[in-house]
């Protein structure tokens, strides 16, 4: 089985999600190849070896400088056809989703999306996809080759194996229509600290905060813990916090070591995005809030009093 993993990169770093998918593919015992597409990206390739890639293909071309999907579809389609890859894996992101969909259409291939796991059963690859608001998991497969899979954000953590990858530069051609779109401007989110996908600690706020100005409580605790701030869909829809911080079924999926939920009721849609957290601490004045049903530690009380005290204790412990 020949597997190709799309290695997405931003700010001169391979993304955690892509490296997690690479590690998962390697754990299945397959011959795994990574592919890095972009302009000036050759130095990134060697880093994929320690996460399980036996080789890394690099397409370094000015046509791939902007994060647009169609030139990437051109490159991947040629690589898959020329090299005979039967499986192509993507970590969940906007760019990866657009590229995977375009590649499936170009190759007339089957694409399974929103997967949370991948296994080999009786010699066949089987994907695991949540269904019915993540209350059950369905086994999904492919009728033919190549098989394409798009995994939910945060499905796998990268695992270093310490290996080295053979790096090979590849030349491809691009269709005229694939270069018709031009990116005029690319905005970068201004933030300090880790993103919610990469953070080991997340402090999340819900409607129980009472207003957007009270997100300062979450921000101060997150800063003290060296973590990131997240939000529920309700507060994002209300304009209290940006969508980039939304955790849930229609937002991001996260898997931190510690998830502190402040004033969050615990609707199933929110649970979907944070249920992979290692330890969940909930602070809510309603003792019957659903979030206490899937929390490791629950604190019933006024978060406006509890969260500042937690921040003080953390800073005192750190000697700040």
C-alpha positions in Angstrom: 0.0 0.0 0.0 1.5 3.3 -1.1 0.3 6.3 0.9 0.8 10.0 0.2 0.3 12.6 3.0 -0.3 16.2 2.1 2.0 18.2 4.4 0.5 21.7 4.9 2.8 24.5 6.1 2.4 28.0 7.4 5.0 30.5 8.5 7.8 28.2 7.5 6.6 25.3 9.7 4.9 22.0 8.9 1.5 22.0 10.5 0.8 19.9 13.6 -2.3 18.4 12.0 -0.4 17.2 8.9 2.4 15.7 11.0 -0.3 13.9 13.1 -1.8 12.3 10.0 1.7 11.4 8.9 2.4 9.7 12.2 -0.9 7.8 12.0 -0.2 6.6 8.5 3.3 5.4 9.5 1.8 3.5 12.5 -0.2 1.4 10.1 3.0 0.0 8.7 2.6 1.4 5.2 5.2 2.9 2.9 4.5 6.6 3.6 5.5 9.5 1.5 5.0 13.1 2.4 4.5 15.9 -0.1 5.3 19.6 0.4 4.0 22.1 -2.1 4.9 25.8 -2.2 7.6 28.3 -3.0 10.9 28.2 -1.1 9.7 25.2 0.9 12.5 22.8 0.3 14.1 23.3 3.8 10.8 22.1 5.4 11.0 18.6 3.9 13.6 16.9 6.0 11.7 17.6 9.2 9.0 15.1 8.2 11.3 12.1 8.5 11.2 12.0 12.2 7.4 11.8 12.1 7.3 8.6 9.9 7.9 9.7 6.3 10.3 7.4 4.4 10.5 10.0 1.7 9.3 13.5 1.0 8.5 14.9 -2.4 9.0 18.6 -2.8 7.3 20.7 -5.5 8.9 24.1 -5.2 7.4 26.5 -7.7 6.3 30.2 -7.7 2.8 29.0 -8.9 2.4 27.5 -5.4 3.4 30.5 -3.4 -0.2 31.6 -2.6 -2.3 29.1 -0.6 -4.7 28.4 -3.4 -6.2 24.9 -4.0 -6.2 24.5 -7.8 -2.4 24.6 -8.5 -2.1 22.1 -5.6 -4.7 19.8 -7.3 -2.6 19.9 -10.5 0.6 18.9 -8.6 -1.0 16.2 -6.6 -2.9 14.7 -9.5 0.3 14.3 -11.5 2.2 12.9 -8.6 -0.5 10.3 -7.8 -0.8 9.2 -11.4 2.9 9.1 -12.1 3.9 7.4 -8.8 0.9 5.1 -8.4 -0.2 6.1 -4.9 -3.3 4.3 -3.9 -4.1 6.4 -0.8 -3.9 10.2 -0.2 -4.4 11.6 3.3 -5.2 15.2 4.4 -5.4 16.8 7.8 -8.4 19.0 8.2 -8.1 22.7 7.2 -9.8 25.0 4.7 -7.0 24.7 2.2 -6.8 20.9 2.6 -10.6 20.5 2.2 -10.6 22.5 -1.0 -7.6 20.6 -2.4 -8.9 17.2 -1.4 -12.3 17.9 -3.0 -10.7 19.1 -6.2 -8.3 16.2 -6.4 -11.2 13.7 -5.9 -13.0 15.3 -8.9 -9.8 15.4 -11.0 -9.0 11.7 -10.3 -12.6 10.5 -10.2 -11.7 9.1 -6.8 -13.6 8.5 -3.6 -13.2 11.0 -0.7 -14.2 10.3 2.9 -14.2 13.4 5.1 -14.4 14.3 8.8 -12.7 11.1 9.8 -11.4 10.7 13.3 -9.4 7.5 12.9 -8.1 5.1 10.3 -7.5 1.3 10.8 -6.7 -1.8 8.8 -9.2 -4.5 9.1 -8.9 -7.8 7.2 -6.4 -6.1 4.9 -8.6 -3.2 4.0 -8.4 0.4 5.1 -11.4 1.5 7.2 -12.1 5.0 8.2 -14.0 6.0 11.4 -16.5 8.9 11.0 -18.7 10.4 13.8 -22.4 10.5 13.1 -25.6 11.6 14.9 -23.9 14.5 16.6 -20.9 12.3 17.5 -23.0 9.9 19.5 -22.0 7.0 17.3 -19.1 6.1 15.0 -19.6 4.7 11.5 -17.1 2.6 9.6 -16.6 3.9 6.1 -14.6 2.5 3.2 -13.7 3.1 -0.5 -14.9 1.3 -3.6 -11.8 1.9 -5.6 -8.4 3.6 -5.8 -7.0 6.0 -5.2 -8.6 6.4 -1.7 -8.8 10.0 -0.4 -9.3 10.8 3.3 -9.7 14.1 5.1 -9.4 14.0 8.8 -11.0 16.1 11.4 -8.8 18.8 12.8 -6.9 17.5 15.9 -7.7 13.9 15.1 -4.0 12.8 15.7 -1.0 14.1 17.6 2.4 14.0 16.0 4.6 11.2 17.2 8.3 11.4 16.6 10.1 8.2 15.6 13.5 9.7 15.0 13.8 8.6 11.3 15.2 10.4 8.3 13.4 10.9 5.0 14.8 10.8 1.5 14.0 14.2 -0.1 13.2 14.4 -3.8 12.4 17.5 -5.8 9.7 17.0 -8.4 8.7 19.2 -11.3 5.0 19.5 -12.4 3.0 21.4 -15.0 0.0 23.6 -14.2 -3.2 24.0 -16.1 -4.0 27.4 -17.4 -7.4 27.5 -15.6 -5.7 26.6 -12.4 -3.7 29.8 -12.5 -6.6 32.1 -13.3 -7.3 33.0 -9.7 -4.9 35.4 -8.0 -4.5 36.2 -4.3 -4.5 39.9 -3.9 -4.0 40.1 -0.2 -3.5 37.6 2.7 -4.4 38.7 6.2 -2.7 37.2 9.2 -4.5 36.8 12.5 -2.9 39.0 15.2 -2.5 37.0 18.4 0.0 36.2 21.1 0.5 32.7 22.3 -0.4 29.4 20.7 -3.4 28.7 18.5 -6.3 26.7 19.9 -5.4 23.8 17.8 -1.8 23.7 19.1 -2.4 24.8 22.7 -1.9 22.4 25.6 -4.1 24.5 27.8 -7.4 26.2 26.6 -9.6 28.5 28.6 -13.0 28.7 26.9 -15.8 31.2 27.6 -19.5 30.9 27.1 -22.7 33.0 27.6 -22.2 32.6 31.3 -19.5 35.3 31.1 -22.3 37.8 30.8 -20.7 40.0 28.1 -17.8 40.4 25.8 -15.8 42.6 28.2 -15.6 39.6 30.6 -13.6 37.6 28.2 -10.7 39.4 29.9 -11.1 36.9 32.7 -10.4 34.0 30.3 -7.6 35.8 28.6 -5.8 36.5 31.9 -6.1 32.9 33.1 -5.0 31.6 29.7 -2.0 33.9 29.7 -1.0 32.7 33.3 -1.3 29.1 32.2 0.5 29.6 28.9 -2.6 28.6 26.9 -5.1 29.9 24.4 -8.6 31.3 24.7 -11.6 29.6 23.0 -15.3 30.4 22.7 -18.6 28.8 22.1 -20.7 29.3 19.0 -23.3 31.3 21.0 -20.8 34.0 22.0 -19.2 34.1 18.5 -22.7 34.5 16.9 -23.3 37.3 19.4 -20.1 39.1 18.3 -18.4 38.7 21.6 -15.3 36.8 20.3 -13.9 36.1 16.8 -14.8 32.9 14.9 -11.2 31.7 14.8 -11.6 30.9 18.5 -14.8 28.9 18.1 -14.8 25.3 19.4 -17.6 23.0 18.4 -19.3 21.2 15.6 -19.2 24.2 13.4 -15.9 25.5 14.7 -12.5 23.9 15.6 -11.9 20.6 17.2 -9.2 20.7 19.9 -7.4 18.2 22.1 -5.5 20.1 24.8 -4.1 18.5 28.0 -6.3 20.9 30.0 -9.6 22.5 29.0 -11.2 25.0 31.4 -14.8 25.8 30.5 -16.1 29.1 32.0 -19.8 29.7 31.9 -20.4 27.0 29.2 -23.6 25.0 29.5 -22.2 22.1 27.5 -24.5 21.7 24.5 -23.7 18.6 22.4 -22.4 20.8 19.5 -19.7 22.2 21.8 -18.9 18.8 23.3 -18.1 17.6 19.8 -15.2 20.0 19.5 -13.5 19.5 22.8 -14.3 15.9 23.9 -10.7 14.9 23.0 -9.4 17.0 25.8 -7.3 15.1 28.4 -8.7 16.9 31.5 -11.9 19.0 31.5 -12.6 21.5 34.3 -16.0 23.2 34.2 -17.0 26.4 36.2 -20.7 27.1 36.1 -23.2 28.5 38.7 -25.8 26.0 37.5 -25.3 22.6 39.2 -27.4 20.9 36.5 -25.4 22.2 33.5 -24.9 19.4 31.0 -21.1 20.1 30.9 -20.7 18.6 34.3 -21.7 15.2 32.9 -18.4 15.0 30.9 -16.1 17.1 33.1 -13.3 15.6 35.2 -13.7 18.4 37.7 -16.7 20.6 38.2 -16.8 23.8 40.2 -20.3 25.2 41.0 -20.1 28.9 41.6 -19.8 32.4 40.2 -17.0 32.4 37.6 -16.5 36.1 38.0 -15.2 35.4 41.5 -13.6 32.0 40.9 -11.6 32.7 37.7 -9.7 35.7 39.0 -8.8 33.8 42.1 -7.5 30.9 39.9 -5.4 33.4 38.0 -4.0 34.8 41.2 -3.1 31.3 42.4 -1.4 30.3 39.2 0.7 33.5 39.1 1.6 33.0 42.8 2.7 29.4 42.1 4.8 30.6 39.2 6.3 33.3 41.3 5.0 36.2 39.2 
